[in-house]
Structures are given as C-alpha cells and as structure tokens.
Amino acid sequence: MSSDLQWLLLKNHNSFLVKRVPEGPIFSTEPGNLRNIHSHKYSGLGNSKTISIQEVNGSIRVTTHKPSASIHKVKSAKHSTILRRNNGPRRSAGIISAHARQGYRPDLRTSALARVSALAAVARGPKPEAQKKSRATKKAEGKKAATA
C-alpha cells in the first residue's frame, strides 16, 4: 500500500490524535513523529521511511525503518543506534546527518537534530548555580587596597 493511501486512511481516524483547541493546531503522539505535528511529512505511521528518536534509560535511541523490509518481519525491519549520555553534540549531529547524507529522509534532518538536542539537554540536567558574591565585599576590598 502506498504511503499516500495510508495517510488518507489514517489522517482523520487514529488513536494518536491530540485535539486540544477546536480551532487550534492538531498534534500527534505517534511513534516516529519527530515534531508531534499531525501532517503527512512528519507521520510515523503513514510513511515507509521513518526516524524515531526516544530517550531510553538515560541514553538516546535513534531507530530507522528499512523501507524494503517485509511487513511480516517487524523486528528485522528496524535499525537502532544508541547515543550514550556522554556523547557530545557533534557525535549526535554526525549520526543524525549520516542518515540524511545517505538519502534517508533528508527533509527531516533539522527536526531530528532538534529532537536529539532537546533530549540530550534533558539528560544532562541543569547546570549547577555558581555562588553569588556580594558586591559590598568587593567595594570594601577596593577601598582597603586604595588606602594602603
């Protein structure tokens, strides 16, 4: 079945639709949808080539679907790459961009990079706050140095 026909069948009737505001945007929680926007471009169900990025136990898993795989062999139809927590942003960007360079959905490169960056930032956690020094002590030290 073609991806266009799948999208026409799934467009209005699937359990992943999120309609919060009657006149607002429609979101989707389906796996493989990088932007969580309900559209054919980002759909994880209506496309034969999908990129799914998820956080699993502190690491990031990038899963791609092989378009030539049999529909009956689900496990072998997917390829996963795991990015560890300590991987830097350049390594993450390289892995994501490699899929686009090989011709696997190059239109999703920026969306995939944004998703990986957001998940990596959450995994790192907030920076520890530096201790704030009182400006009064600096002024007092400056006066002592000037009088000496």
Beta strands, then each sheet from edge to edge (+ up, - down):
strand 1: 17-18
strand 2: 27-28
strand 3: 51-56
strand 4: 59-65
strand 5: 78-83
sheet 1: 1+ 2-
sheet 2: 3+ 4- 5+
end
